[in-house]
Amino acid sequence: MTRNRVALALAFALGCGQSDRDEEAADTAESVVEERVPAGEAPAIRRHRDVIPEYRLRIDPSTHTVDGRIELDVASPDTIHLLFRAEWGGYPGLESRLRRLEAFGGGDLSVVRDAGYLGTGHHLVPVQQPERVTIAFTMVLDPPDGSLLYHRASQLDADGGHLIAGDVLPRVWLGPPQGGDVRAMLWFTGMPRAWRVTTVERREGTGYDVADVLTAVFVIGRLHTERLDLGPRSLTTAVYGRWPVDEERVVDAANRIAGNLHRIAGDGWASG
């Protein structure tokens, strides 16, 4: 897919028929579930209190850039573990998108790159005293030219983007990584005035309460959305970008696919 000809994303979401979520509901047609940290492969670890990091993403469509900030409170000396996705579903080289990574609290903190036992993308931030820590990073989400794997990784261009949280947001732990969901709070800033965000993650004030960083998906841009009722649920189709056909044909195709799945599997296909 060439960026100067066609930029597109099609997002599907199954809401619960609640009208106040119509504009926020979306998910990608591709699964973005990744294997958790295998419990049997991790070294013996001590349990930590739950940490819910706060992510703030500043979007710059003109440069395909996301500037991220992560903030969390560290109550005692510890090591912050960051795990960025390095490869996913055949899409290689995701680690090359990370152009900057730094940390600071009361002063600058060291970031030890690729030093964790999970290999590439596993970075460590030693914290020597209780303090609020900020981690700053920059990622360039330049869509590849002609890639058939376009939909498998986050992309951002002048018309919009689809952000797969698993490869934009690093998973964060105090102490060695543990299995299970990694919850987070997320805010977007700097988007063009006409852009909107659609997702199935729960709104919390001006941000989003992300249930698990690995499975969250956000579609942003000048969105064309339409709703389709499917039994007890609703489907919102969100489209952005330049298409070689009329957008109504894209929406109709999405609705037909969803309708066929619903007829074949009933309501069960939504959770599978």
C-alpha positions in Angstrom: 0.0 0.0 0.0 1.6 3.3 -1.0 1.2 6.1 1.4 0.8 8.7 -1.4 -2.0 6.8 -3.1 -4.1 5.2 -0.4 -4.1 5.4 3.3 -6.7 3.4 5.0 -7.9 1.6 8.0 -11.1 -0.2 8.8 -12.1 -0.7 12.4 -14.8 -2.9 13.8 -16.1 -2.9 17.3 -18.9 -4.6 19.2 -20.5 -2.4 21.8 -23.3 -3.4 24.2 -26.0 -1.4 22.5 -25.3 1.7 24.7 -25.9 4.9 22.7 -23.3 6.8 24.6 -20.5 4.5 23.3 -21.5 4.6 19.6 -18.8 7.1 18.7 -16.1 5.4 20.8 -16.6 1.8 19.8 -14.0 0.3 17.4 -11.5 -2.5 17.1 -9.4 -3.9 14.3 -10.5 -6.9 12.2 -7.2 -8.5 12.9 -6.5 -10.0 16.3 -3.9 -8.1 18.3 -3.6 -10.6 21.1 0.0 -11.5 21.9 1.4 -14.2 24.2 1.8 -13.1 27.8 5.1 -13.4 29.6 5.3 -17.2 30.1 5.1 -17.9 33.8 7.4 -20.9 33.5 10.2 -18.8 31.7 10.3 -15.9 34.1 12.8 -16.0 37.0 11.5 -16.2 40.6 9.9 -12.8 41.4 8.5 -10.9 44.3 5.0 -9.6 44.2 4.5 -5.8 43.7 1.5 -3.7 44.4 -0.5 -3.0 41.3 0.9 -0.1 39.3 -1.3 1.8 36.8 1.0 3.9 34.7 -0.3 7.1 33.0 0.4 7.4 29.3 0.1 10.7 27.4 0.5 10.6 23.6 1.1 13.7 21.5 0.2 13.0 17.9 2.0 14.8 15.0 0.4 13.5 11.7 2.7 15.6 9.5 5.8 13.7 10.7 4.1 10.4 11.5 5.4 10.9 15.0 4.1 10.0 18.5 5.7 11.6 21.5 4.9 9.6 24.6 5.2 10.2 28.3 4.7 7.6 31.0 4.3 8.7 34.6 4.2 6.5 37.6 4.9 6.7 41.3 7.7 4.6 42.7 7.3 4.1 46.5 10.7 2.6 47.2 14.0 1.8 45.4 13.2 -0.5 42.6 13.7 -1.1 38.9 11.2 -0.2 36.2 10.9 -2.7 33.5 9.7 -1.5 30.0 8.8 -4.0 27.3 8.4 -2.6 23.8 7.2 -5.0 21.1 10.1 -5.8 18.6 8.2 -8.0 16.2 4.6 -9.0 15.7 2.7 -11.2 13.3 5.4 -11.2 10.7 6.0 -7.5 10.8 9.7 -7.2 11.6 11.8 -4.3 12.9 9.3 -2.6 15.2 12.2 -1.7 17.6 13.6 0.6 14.9 10.6 2.8 15.3 11.7 3.8 18.8 13.9 6.9 18.3 14.2 8.3 21.8 13.9 6.8 25.3 14.8 8.7 28.5 13.7 8.9 32.1 13.8 11.4 34.9 12.5 12.0 38.4 14.1 14.5 40.7 17.0 14.4 38.1 17.9 12.4 35.1 17.6 8.6 35.4 19.6 6.1 33.5 17.9 3.9 30.9 19.7 0.6 30.2 18.6 -0.4 26.7 17.8 -4.1 25.8 19.2 -5.3 29.2 16.3 -7.3 30.4 16.1 -11.1 30.1 13.3 -10.9 27.5 15.8 -9.5 24.9 15.3 -6.8 22.3 12.8 -4.2 23.5 13.2 -5.0 27.3 14.7 -1.9 28.9 15.5 -1.2 32.5 15.2 2.1 34.6 16.8 1.7 38.1 15.2 4.0 40.6 17.2 4.7 43.8 14.7 6.5 45.9 10.9 7.1 46.2 9.8 9.5 43.6 7.4 10.2 40.7 9.1 9.0 37.5 8.5 10.3 34.0 9.6 8.2 31.0 9.7 10.0 27.6 9.9 8.3 24.2 9.4 9.1 20.6 8.1 6.7 17.9 7.9 7.2 14.2 4.9 5.4 12.7 5.7 6.0 9.0 3.4 3.7 7.0 5.5 1.3 4.8 5.2 1.5 1.0 3.6 -1.5 -0.5 3.5 -3.6 2.6 0.9 -6.4 2.9 1.4 -6.2 6.7 0.2 -2.6 7.0 -2.7 -3.6 9.3 -0.5 -5.6 11.7 1.3 -2.6 13.3 0.5 0.9 14.3 0.5 3.5 11.4 0.1 7.2 11.4 -0.2 9.6 8.4 -1.8 12.9 7.5 -5.3 11.4 7.2 -5.4 9.4 10.4 -4.0 6.2 11.9 -4.6 3.0 13.7 -2.7 2.7 17.0 -2.3 -0.8 18.3 -1.4 -0.2 21.9 0.7 -3.3 22.1 3.4 -1.8 19.8 2.9 1.9 20.7 2.7 1.6 24.5 5.4 -0.4 26.3 4.2 -2.7 29.1 5.4 -1.4 32.4 6.2 -3.2 35.6 7.9 -2.4 38.9 10.2 -5.3 39.3 10.5 -8.2 36.8 7.7 -8.7 34.3 4.7 -10.7 35.4 1.9 -12.4 33.5 -1.6 -11.1 33.3 -3.2 -7.9 32.0 -1.3 -4.6 32.2 -3.8 -1.9 32.9 -3.1 1.8 32.1 -4.6 5.3 31.8 -4.2 7.0 28.4 -4.7 10.5 27.1 -4.2 11.9 23.6 -3.0 15.5 22.9 -2.0 17.5 19.8 -4.4 16.0 17.3 -5.9 18.2 14.6 -9.2 19.8 15.6 -11.3 17.7 13.3 -9.9 14.3 14.4 -11.7 11.9 16.6 -10.8 8.8 18.5 -12.7 5.5 18.4 -12.1 2.5 20.6 -13.8 -0.1 22.8 -11.7 1.0 25.8 -13.7 2.8 28.6 -13.7 6.6 28.7 -12.5 8.0 32.0 -12.9 11.8 32.1 -10.8 13.1 29.1 -8.8 9.9 28.8 -9.3 6.2 28.5 -9.0 3.4 31.1 -7.2 0.7 29.2 -8.0 -2.8 30.5 -4.9 -4.4 28.9 -2.2 -2.7 26.9 -1.7 -5.7 24.7 -5.3 -5.8 23.3 -6.3 -2.1 23.1 -6.7 -0.5 19.7 -7.4 3.1 18.8 -8.4 4.5 15.5 -7.9 8.2 15.0 -8.5 10.7 12.3 -11.3 12.3 10.3 -13.5 9.3 10.9 -16.6 8.2 9.0 -18.6 6.1 11.4 -21.8 4.1 11.0 -23.7 1.9 13.4 -25.2 -1.5 12.7 -27.3 -3.4 15.3 -26.5 -7.1 15.6 -28.9 -8.8 18.1 -28.1 -7.5 21.6 -24.9 -5.8 20.4 -24.0 -3.0 18.1 -21.2 -2.7 15.5 -19.6 0.7 14.7 -17.6 0.8 11.5 -15.0 3.5 11.5 -13.2 4.5 8.3 -10.4 7.0 7.6 -8.1 7.9 4.8 -8.3 7.9 1.0 -10.0 5.0 -0.6 -10.1 4.0 -4.3 -13.9 3.5 -4.0 -16.7 5.4 -2.3 -16.6 5.1 1.5 -20.2 3.9 1.5 -19.1 0.8 -0.4 -16.4 0.2 2.3 -19.0 0.5 5.1 -21.4 -1.8 3.2 -18.7 -4.4 2.8 -17.9 -4.3 6.5 -21.6 -4.6 7.4 -22.0 -7.6 5.1 -19.0 -9.4 6.7 -20.3 -8.7 10.2 -23.8 -9.8 9.2 -22.5 -13.1 7.8 -20.5 -13.8 10.9 -23.5 -13.1 13.1 -25.7 -15.5 11.0 -23.1 -18.2 11.2 -22.0 -17.9 14.8 -24.7 -15.9 16.5 -23.5 -13.6 19.3 -20.5 -15.9 20.0 -18.3 -14.6 17.3 -17.9 -11.3 19.1 -15.9 -12.9 21.9 -13.9 -15.2 19.7 
